[in-house]
Amino acid sequence: MRTIYLEDTPLPEAQRTLVERAALPRRTETVPTREALGRVTAEPVYAVVSMPNYHASAMDGVAVAASSTYGADESRPVRLRRGADYDVVDTGDPIPAGRDAVIMIEHIHQVDDDTIEIMEPAAPWQHIRPIGEDVVAGEMILPPYHKLRPVDLGALLAGGVTTVPVLMRPTAAIIPTGTELIEPRDTVERGEIIEFNGTVFSAYLTEWGAEPMYMGIVKDDYDAIKRKVLEAAETADVVILNAGSSAGTEDFTVHVVSELGEVLTHGVATRPGKPVVTGIVNGKPIIGLPGYPVSAYLALEWFAKPLIESYYGLAPIPRETIKATLGRRVVSVMGADDFVRMNVGRVDGTYVANPLTRAAGVTMSMVRADGLLRIPPSGMGYEQGDEVEIELYRPRSHIDHTLVVTGSHDLSLDVLSAHLRKRHPGRFMVSSHVGSMGGLLAIQKGEAHAAGVHLFDEASGEYNVPFVEKFAKGRDVVLVHLVYRQQGWIVPKGNPLGIRSVHDVARAGVTYINRQRGAGTRLLFDYLLKQEGCDRAEVYGYEREAVSHLGVAAAVAGGSADVGLGIYSAAAAMGLDFVPIAEERYDLLMSRRFFDSVEGNDLLELIRSDSFRSDVEALGGCSCRESGRIVYEK
């Protein structure tokens, strides 16, 4: 059966319905206090003993009767005899009977072995910890529904509480579904997809305080899925189904939940994450998540996390937010909450945010994301330069020490990022692939620290400088050479179609994969077409775009393209063949302010280092013979 979405339920409404209708019943267990870190108290916890349970010395020194010291000053010191007038005590010792003050050892003049002299009187109870100063027997140490921290464990033990009643961890069954899924391994055949969402779900659930139960892969078979859901509902507190929540012919989740129990929601008004199913089976909440990773991870947080927080009686802790300037336009469609993964950095005192890919299946967009931009249902997006609010995935202090690199993609940037982290662990680097022209314009607008560029000027035959002079007017900039690299045709092993020239690419039956507008590689391809007198209309696939060299190589490796123009290292990374065309110069354009900063100098030092050059040249198809050379200054 194929079913369309029942409704576009607003996210807050869908969350509220699930928590109210399918709240988890609380269960209690008692655990040793020393093993209770991170657990949540089930009831108030009271002290069994006082801490300290005797009057204790707070200092090393002597215990005295305060009245015996009255009148002491520098002109008339008071002498005290050991045993008769004072007793020696160390920190933590009980105060002897008849003593009510402690004089610090530093404030005593030793006359002989048994006689001391003091030059100021002691106040009653000075430097004495009275009974129960820290914890009093019968006092409530911690309230119910309190997540135990390291310091809490100390207070409990100080109060004589050696075991503590806590809420049991709710169990969450995880059922990945899909005929194409396989368990993780290092070889994958065509049509197979490694099942990794279950591991991510387990990690998130553990972080939130639940106990994950991985139930294994279930193929796209209605009866098999139904049996597994019933089994999970018998043993777990929450059941999480992954994939099969949409409206395809093999999307069975909503039908299974409907047959076995009650569907609460099928479809929420979000992008990504729309095809979510929530329901109840045998009194247990069921959450059906989309198969696409980004949609699944967001939806898991939207629905599973509130259930767990409600169970523990914990208030949600919102992530930190900042105001940032958009480096690129972000378009949306009214009617749904739109969640956009963002890179964020601080450039010249201003936070700048750039969107990552919005594809719901790109796991790496979550890995690389610094934060999340929410576009409300009433909005149609934001323009470049607008101020927006970003919910941070990383601490603001990390964002403040992040180098923002944009422009053209090159694998040497990944190498540079790795070297930066090794040499300066407190610094980070994010890069967004917007093409050379996009990077140049970002520098011109003050939206990045550096930009990778490889723009070939037909008139002069020179790389980059003519474009910098034309498009970076009014900005103080420095152009630093990074790497020479080979551009050429990326083709399958053996080059079965015999691709050697742009004429071969324009032949009938050949599928090309292009780079995005503004990319230097695309400009080079257009130049080659012009030089050879070929019409771009003859190139099948000219309008299909990849945003990186690895994206081009992946398309060829996957069989959706026969050829693409790119760099050798991308072809080598995918095990493809490479037909070289020309060597080009890839530079980093930096703002003068960044170049002159401590961070800029450190980056230049890394670029000029032997270790960086060695690692980049190991990629193949490139040369670092002039890395770090200043090509142009303005």
N, C-alpha and C positions, 0 to 999 in steps of 0.2 A: 504493500500500500504506500502511496505517496500522500503526504499531508503538507499543507502550507502552514505557516506560522499561525497559531491561534490568535495572537495579538502582539502588538509592540508595547509591552508593559513597561512603564517607566521604571528605571533601575531602583530608586528608593522604595517604590511600592512592592516590587518583586522581592527585595531583600526583607522588608518588613513582614510580608505574608509568610515567607519561609520561617523566619525566626519565631513568629507568633503561633503558627500552626504546627510547627515541627520542632519545638524546643526540646533539647536533650535532657532527660531526667538525670539529676545529679546523684552520683554514687561516691561513697567515701572509703578511704583506706588509711591505715596508719603506717608511717614510714619512719626509719631512723632519722633524727634531725640532721645528722652529718650527711645524709644522702638526699636531702630535701630541696637542694638548690633548684630554683625555677618552678617548683610546685606551688599550688595555690591552696591556702588554708581553707578547710571546710567549715570551721567554726572558730569562735574566739579562743585564743590560747592564753592561759593564765600562768603566772610564775608559781612554781612549787616552793622555791626557796628564795631568800633575799640575797642580793649581791651588792656589797659583801654582807655576810651574815654575822659579822662582828665589827667592832670599831677598829679600823686598820690605819696604819701609818701611810701617809701619802708621799713621804719623802724619806731619804736616808738622813738620820740625825739622832736626836735624843728626845725621849718622852719626858715631860716635866708636868708639875702642877703649875698652871699659869700664875697662880697667886704667889708662888715662890720667886717669880721673876720681876714682880712689880718694883719700879723705882730704878731699874737698870738703865744707865746711859753711858756715854763715852767717858764722862768725868767720874762716874761712880759705878764701875762694872760690878756685877753680882757674880759671886763664886758659888758653884754648885758641886756637891760631892756625889760620886757614883753610888747608886743604891739608895742613899738617903734622900737625894734631891732629884736624881735623874736616872733613866735607864737607856742604854743604847738600843736603837731600833733601825731596821732597814725597811725599805718600801714594801708594804704588804703585811708587815708584822702586826700581830694584835697589840693593842695599847694596854700596857700593864695597869692593874687596878691602882687607883689613886692618881693617875696621870690624865690630863685633859688637854694637852697641847704638845706639838712636836716642833722642835727648833732644828732648822736645816743645818747639816754638818758644816756648810760654808760660812755660817754665822756664829761659829763657836771658836773660841781661842783655848787650845789645850794647854793647861798649866802644867799638869803632870798626868800620870796614868789614870788617876782617879778624880782629878779636879779639872773643871772647865770654867771658863769665864765668858759671860755674855754681856753685850753692851746695849741691848734694847729688850724691853719686856715682851713676853709672848701673850698673844690674845687667846682666850679660851677657844678650844677646838680648831685652832689653826693647824693646817696641814694634816688633818685627820679626816679619813673617809668614814662617815657614820654608817651604821647598819642600814642597808637598803638604799644607799646613795644612788646606785645604778638601777637595781630592780628590787621591788618590795614583794614579798610573798603575797599571793592573792591578786596582784596587779595584772591587768590585761596587757600582755606584751604585744600581741598582734590581733587585729580584727579578722573576721571571716572574709574570704575572697581576696586575700592579699597574696600577691606573687612574691615568693621568698627570695630575698637577695642575700649575698654573702654576709652582710652585717646583721641581717635578721637571724641567721643561724647562730651567730655569736650571742645575741641577746637571749635567744631561746635556751641555749646551753647554760648561759650565766644564770638563768632563772630556774635551772634544774629540769628543764623540759628535754628529755632525751629522745622522745618520739613525738611526732606531730601528726594530727589528723589532717589529711589533704583530700582534695577532690581527685578521684581516679582520672587518669587520662582517657578521654573518650576515644574509642577506636573508629577508624575510618577505612573502610574497604575500598580499594582502588581496582577498577575493572577496565583495562584498556581493550577496545574492540577494533577489529579490522582484519580482513583477510590478508592484507598486504603487510601486516606487522610481523617483525621477527625480533627475537631477543637480541640485545647488543652483541656485536661481534665485529671483527676488523675486515670482513669481506662481505659485500652486499651485491646481490644479483639484481638485474633489471626487474622492476616491478616490486621490489622489496623495500620496506622502510623500517629502520631501527626504531623500536619502541623505547622512547626516552621520557615521554611525558610522565609516566608513572614514577620515575625516579625524582623528577622535579616536584610532582605533587607530594611525594613522601617527605621530601626535604622541607617544603613549605609547611606541611601539616605538623611535622616534628617541631619546627620553629615556633609554631603557634600553640603548641602544647598538646597536640593529639598524638595518638599512636597509630601510624599507618599500617595497613594490612594489604600487601600486594597480592592480588588474586590470580595473576597470570593473564596472558593474552587470550581473548575469546574471539573466534572468527565471526564473520558477519552471518550469523545463523540465528534466527529469531528464537527458536526453542532453546538453543545453547545459552543465549544471553539471558533469557527468562530464568533458566535454572540457576545460573550464576548469581543473578540478582536476588533470587529467593534464598540461596545459600548465604549470601553476604548479609541480607537483612536479618537472618537468624543469629549471626555471630557478631556483627559490628553495630556501632551506634549510628554511623553515617555511611551511606553508600554513594560512591562517586564513579559514574560511568564516563569514560572518555571516548569521544567520537560517536557518530550515529545520532546526534541530537538535532540535525537539520531536517531537510525535507526531501532527501534523496530516496531512491527506491530501496536502499539498504540501510537507511537511517531508522533503526527500530526502537530507539530509546523511548520516545513518547508513547508508542503502542504498548511496549512492555509495561511501563509505569501505569498506563491507563487500564490495562487488563488486570494487573496485580494490586492496584491501589487507586490513588487519586493524583491527577495532574494538577499542580498549583499554577504553574507558569510554563508556557512554551513560546519563547521569544521575548527578548527584552530590547528596549529601545537604546541600544548602544552600538558603536562601531569602534573597534571590532567587538566580537563576543555576542552578537545577536542570537544565534541559535542555541539558547540555553533551555534546558528542561529542569524544572523543580517539581517535586511531588512527594508523596508519602506511600510507603509500602510496609505493611505490618507495623505501623506506628513509627517507622524509621524514615528520616528525611533522605530523599534521593536527589542527587544533583547530577544532571546530565550535561557534560561540558563539550564544547566543540572540539574537533580533532586538531585544528590549526593551533600550534603552540601558543602564540601570543594571545589569541582569543581565550584559550584554555586557562592560561596563567592568570589573566586578568579576572576571568569569571570565577576561578577558584577563590581568589581573594575577595571578590564581591559577595560570594554566597557561603563558602565554607568557613571563612574567618569569622564573620559575625555570629554564626552558630556556636563556634568554639568560645568566642569572647562572652557570649550570653551565658553559656554553660558555666564558665568560671566567674561570672559576675564582674568582669573587668570592663572598664570603659575603653573604647577605642582610643589609641594614641595616634593622632594625626601626624603625617609626615610634615617636615619643615617645608615652607614655601618661600619663593623669592619672586620679585618682579624682574622680568628680563625683557630685552628688546629683541623682537623677531628679526633674524637675519634673512629669512625668506618668507614669502607669502604662504599661508596655510589655508586651504579651501575646505569647506565643509558643506553638508546638505542639511537643511533644517529637519527637525523631527526626531533626532536621537542625540544622546550624549556621545560626542566624538572624542576618543582618547588617542593622543598623538605622542609617540615616543620622541624624546628630544635630547640632543647634545647641548650642554650648557658650559660656558666659560666666562671668565671675567677679562674684558679687554678695555684697557685704559679707564678702569674704574667703573665700567658698565657691564652688567651681565647680558650676554648675548646668547640666544637660543636658536638652534637650527633643527628642523625636523629630520628624523631618520625615516627610512622606508616605512610606509604604512601597511605593507602587506602583512596579513595576519599569520602567514606561515613562516616568517623570517625570525627564527629564534635569536639570531645574533643582534637583531634590533633591540631586544630586551637586555642582552649582555652589554651592549654598548651604550644603552640609554642612561643619561644622567638624571632624567626626570620625565614627568608626564604633563602634557598640556591637555586640559579638558575644555572642549568647545561645547557650550550648552545647546540644548535642542532648539532654542530660539535663534541661534547664531548661524552665520554662513561662512565663518572663518575670520581670519585676521590678515591684515596687509603687512608687508615688509615694513619694519620700523615701528610697528605697534608695540605697546607695552602689554605684556601678558603675565599671568601668574603661573608659575611652574611648581608642581609638587615634586620635591627632590627625592631621588633614589639614593643619592650620595650625600655625605655631609657637606655643608656649605664651605667648610675649611678646605675640603678637597677641590671643590669648584674654584675657589679662590686661587688655587695653585695649579690650575689646568691650562695647558698651552692649547690654544684653538688653532688648528690647521685646517684649511679648506682648499678647494681647487681641484686640480687633477689628481687622480689616483696613481700611486706607484708603491710597489712592495717595499721600497727603501724606507718609506715612511713608517711601516710597521717595525722595521729593524731599528729605526731611529727612536721610536716610542719605547721599544724594549730596552735600548741602551740608556735612555733617559731615566727609566724606572730603576735600573740597576745602579746607575751612578748617583741619582738623586731620588731616593725612595719616597720622599714627600711630595714629588711633583708628578703630574699626569699629563697625558696628551690625548686629545680627541681630534679625529679628522672626519670631515664630511666630503663626499665626492660630488662636487657640483660642476666639474669641468674647469678648465683653465680660465676661461673668461669669467665664470662665476666667482672663482677665487680672486682674480684680479680686482673685480668690482667690490668684493668683500673687503679687501685691503683699502681700496679707495674710500669706502664708507666707514672705515674704522670698526669693522665687525669681526676681524680675525687678527691673530698675531702674525701668521704666515700663510702663504698660499703656494701650492705646487703648480707650476706653469710649464707648458711646452708648446708655445704658439709659434708656428712657422709663418714668417712674413714673405709672401710671394715676391713682392717688389724688391726687397733688399736681400732675400735669401738668408736672413738672420733670424735667430730664435729669440723671442720674448722681449728684447729691448724696445723694438718699435711699438709694441702693444703697451708696454709700461709707460712709455713717453706719451702715448695718445690717451690712455684711459686712467692713468693715475695722476692726472694733473692736480696740483694743489696739495699733494701729499708728499711728505718726506719719506722716501722708501729706499731700501737696499735690496739688490738682487744678488743672491748667493747661489753659486753653482752647487748642485747636489750630486748628479750622476749623469753620465752619458749612457744611453741605452739603445738597444736594437729594437726598431719597430719592424713588424713584418706580418705575414699572413699566418694566423693560427688555424691549423687544419687537423683533421683526424690522423692517426698513425698511418704512415704509408702514403699520405696525401692522395687518396683514391681518385679524386677528380683532377689531379694534376694542376692545381692552382699555382701559377707563377707570376701573374700580372693582373692588373685591374681589369683587363679585357676578359680574363678567365672568370673573374668574379661576376662580371656582367653577363656571362653566358646564360642561356636558357637552362633551367633545371638546377641552377646553383642558388642556394639560400644563404643570404648574408645576415650577420648580426652587427648592427651599428652601435656607436657610442652616442651619448646624449648630446643635444645641442649645446654648443659652447665648449665642448671637450676638444683639446688639442688634437687628439687622434681623429676626431671627425673632420676637423679642418684639414688635416693631412690627407684624409681619404678624398675629400672634395677636391683638393689640389691635384691629387693623382688622376681623378676622373677628368678634370679639366685638361691636364697635360696630355692625356691619352685620347682626348676627344670623345669620351664616353658620357652618355646622358644618365643622370642618377635614376631616371624613370626606368632604365633598363635593369637596375639592380633590384632583384627580388629580396625584400627584407630591409631595404634602406631605412624605412620608417620605424623599424623595430629597434629599441634602444636598450643598452645595458649601461649601468652607471660606473662600472669599473672594468679593468682589464681581466680580472678574475671572473667577472660576470660574463664577459665575452667567451672566455675559455670554457666556462661551465656550460654555456649554450652549445658550443661545438662538441664538448665531451658528452653532453646529454643527447646529441643527435637532432636537436631542433634547429641547428644551423650547420652549414657545411664549411663556413669560413668566416673569420672576423679579423679586423686589423687590431693588433695589440703588441704587447712586449713579450720578449722571450721567456722571462721568468714566470709569467702567467701560464704560458703554454707548457713549460716544464712542470709546473705545479700540478697540472691536470694530466700529465702523461701524454701530451699531444705533440705533433710535429710543428715545426716553425720554419717559414720561408722568409729570410731577412730581406728587407727593402732598403733601409737606411738607418744610420745612427743619428739620434737626435739628442738635444741638450735639455735636460730636465732641471729646472732651477726652483729655488724657494724665494718668493718675494716677501720681504718683511717690512713692517713699518719701522721707521727710523727709531721711534721711541722704544719699541721692543728690542730692536737690534742693539741699542746702546745700553739696555738694562742688564742686570746681573744674569737674569734668565736667558737673555739673548746671547750673551757672551758664553755662557755654559753650553748652550745649544751649538754654537759655532765650534767650540772646542770639541764637542762630541763628533760633529761632522768631519772634522779634520783628524780624528783619532784613527790610528791603525786598526783598532778592533772593529770600528764601524765599517771602514772601507773593506776589510777582509770579509765581514759577514755579508755585506751587500754584493760584493763580487762573487761570493759563493752561490748566489742565486742564479748566476749565469746570464749571459747576454748583456752585460753592462760593464762599465769602467768607471772607477773613482779616481782617475788620474789627476783631476783638478777639483775634487770635492772641497768645498770651503772657500774657493776663490771668489773674491768680490767681482762680480761681472759689471755691475752698474750701481751708481749712487745718485740720489737726487735729494 
